Every structure is written in C-alpha cells, then in structure tokens.
Amino acid sequence: MEKLALFGGTPVRTEPFAPWPTFDDRERQYLAAALESRRWGGYPYPSPMSMEFGRRFAEYHGAKYCLPAANGTVTLEIALHAAGLKAGDEVIVPALTFAATAAAAVRQNGVPVFVDLEPRNYCMDPEAFEAAITPKTKAVIPVHLGASIADMDRIMEIARKHGLVVIEDCAHAHGGQWRGQGVGSIGDMGSFSFQSSKLMTSGEGGCITTSDDILRQKCMSLINCGRKEPGYDGFEEQLFTGNYRLSDLQVAVLMGQMDRLDEVTAKRAEMHAYFKQVLHAEVQGLRVLDTDPRTTRLSAYQTIMKFDSEAFAGIHRDRFLEALEKEGVDLDGPFYIPLYHIPIMNATSDEYPELRARYGDGILSATDISCPVAEKAAYEEAVWMHYPHLSGTKKDVEDIVAAIAKVQRLAGDLR
Ligand SMILES: Cc1ncc(COP(=O)(O)O)c(C=O)c1O
C-alpha cells in the first residue's frame, strides 16, 4: 500500500536538483584575466572591467547606465540617498519582501511605510500605494517578487502624479522585461543583488541601473567614498558616504554570468511554463501565480504557488511541506513574512528617532499595521520554489509534481 515517506514509505525522489550557482570556463577565463591584471579591487573607480560589465548589463535591461556595488542592500541605500531622501521622509514598500527593501529606508534616516500586495501576483498593490501617500512621501520601492513584475504602468502613473522617486527592487528579476522594457529601466533607478542565491551571482554584489545622468553621477560618488572624479563631478553638493565598491574579482565572475544570462533566463521561462502545465493538469489546489500578460520576458527566481488547504484534506501548508520534503522535494512556505513581524526588522526609535512618530518604540512594536494579503501569503498560502528546481531537466519537474500529487493523495494521513 502506498505510504508517505514521512511515515517510512519510499520517497518519490532521492537525487539532488541542479547545482547552483552555475559556472564554467567563462568565469574561469575572466577570473584568470582579472588575477593576472593584478587589479583585484574596485579602486581606482570605476575599473575598465566594471565599466564593460555595466555597459552590457545596462544594455540588456534597456537602461543607459549600470553601476556595480558591494551588494543589493547598499544599492537601495545609495539609490535613496541619490534621490535626496532626507531625515523623516517616507518610503513606501511592499509588506512582503526581504528586509533590505525597508531597512535601506531606515538606514537613510527615512521611514518605511508598508503596504499590501495584489493577491494575483504578490507584488505591491498600486491602489494601496496611492492610499499610503502623505506629504512626507519621497519615494516608492516596488519589488518584482519571485517571477512576478509589479504593475509598473500603474505604479509609474501614481508616482508621477505625486512627484515621487521610483526605485525598482530587482533583486529577484535579472533579465525580466515588462512591455518590452527591462526591469530596472522603468523607474528612476533599479537595484539588483548578486548575492549567492540570486539568478546572477558573484557571491556578494549588486548594481544600480539608471538612465538619468545626474543620478548616475551621484550614485558613482556615493559608491566611491563621496569622491567626485572627472565624469562624475557634475553636481554641486559634496555627499557623505562610505566605500561600497565591488572588487574586480567579483566583476570577473559577473562577466561570465552575463554571458549566459539570456540563455538561462529563456530556459527557466520554458521550465516554468512546463511546470505550470504539468502541475495544473495533475494537482488540484496548488496554483502557480498568474503571469501578467504585460510580461514580455519572464525571469523565474522563485516560482510562487498558492496552497488551498481544502484540496489537501484540510491540512496546513506547513504540514504539506514537511511531508513533501521527505518525498525529496524541498519547497519553502514562510520564505518571507511581513516585515513588521520579522525579527531582523528590529529598527528601534532609540537608534532611528525618525521612526517614533509612526512606530512608537520601533517598527516591531507597532500593532496597528495590517496587510491581510501579505499575512495570508506568509502564514497560510504561499509556496516558494527556488530556481535550481527549474534549472535541470523536465524529469525534475515531473518528479516535483509526482511528489506533490502523492502528498495530495495521502493528505488524509497527515491530519
Ligand atoms: C528583494 C530583495 N531586496 C534586496 C536584497 C538585498 O540584497 P543583498 O543580499 O545583495 O544585500 C535581497 C537579497 O536577498 C532581496 O531578495
């Protein structure tokens, strides 16, 4: 009789999924060239290799410029700084994202304001964004989450009407395209991460994209200790900052990753579509989020699904995931939880006094924030699948669906 692996049955799958990150002779050759150049760091800034990488990455995303920097957290801080964020200014962010999206605002002495998501794509709800605007709002940071692109048409329309700066958080979305325009080139600036879990990686790293000449110059100065060198000294003020340069050894790895971006993005998009087709044909009650038809190139970092407990004998999502893991398929549930609940968002008003007026003692002590869509996603509904699951073969995808279907058939045993 069929038995769940959780109760001693045979798991559906025992082999690992595709290894990540990916590398081959391309990274090896760029790295060897960087080593031999003896120019390993990021100073003098910018290096010829970071200019070349920036040119290619910007072109691929339809922006004029791309500036590599230390990681995808400081790129958000730098973008806000370049945007002219002043103490107490508000920055609107979606409630469900990585902490850095909101932490960047706090670290710049701003005040993050959390808004709810659209249930169809788990990205910032444009109407919630508009409702949260106050005279103190300076910027908005939509996040392109998982494999979804935020509704940039509506977000840009609202932001322009209210004179707000738009910084796209593209940490999940390398290569993504919305109505023919690359992510990171739709708002005033885009922020990308090259941290090791991301679609393109140099272990740690990030970059800012923009098509605005002055923002470019300010970001360059802000990455490089506030220096104003020829080519980025065309603005009056002297900015105060630190060193956020990326080393050339990391840029070398990114050059290799850039060479295969197009190929791996297309392959993942194909696998994402295949997964959706097989899952929806064979399983009830676990649906991949819809792709907005305005998405012209899908970039699948995380494939996010919605779990309906009724189709699984009433068990909780986390019980389903526990059983699925034993079948050899490790998916995630509370990958993100609302930022006003997550321990690492412990920004206190003693440390960041600008928070007090809105949050009392600090962000985690606020009790009056409610984003029901984000909360339902985090605690009941969302199931996240990281990109390596879609970076291998069709057989991988079939095994994942077979494991899900098995847990569904035997869900009654999990009650
Ligand atoms: C949505 C989002 N924003 C920002 C970041 C920060 O990037 P990094 O880890 O490179 O600092 C991440 C990375 O985890 C992220 O997922």
The ligand as a Gaussian input file, in Angstrom:
#p B3LYP/6-31G(d) Opt

LIG

0 1
 C       14.028000      41.665000      -2.611000
 C       15.437000      41.839000      -2.129000
 N       15.927000      43.082000      -1.972000
 C       17.189000      43.299000      -1.562000
 C       18.032000      42.260000      -1.284000
 C       19.394000      42.555000      -0.736000
 O       20.418000      42.060000      -1.499000
 P       21.820000      41.630000      -0.853000
 O       21.627000      40.307000      -0.189000
 O       22.729000      41.560000      -2.045000
 O       22.236000      42.698000       0.090000
 C       17.587000      40.948000      -1.464000
 C       18.512000      39.814000      -1.230000
 O       18.344000      38.889000      -0.533000
 C       16.250000      40.728000      -1.887000
 O       15.775000      39.482000      -2.041000

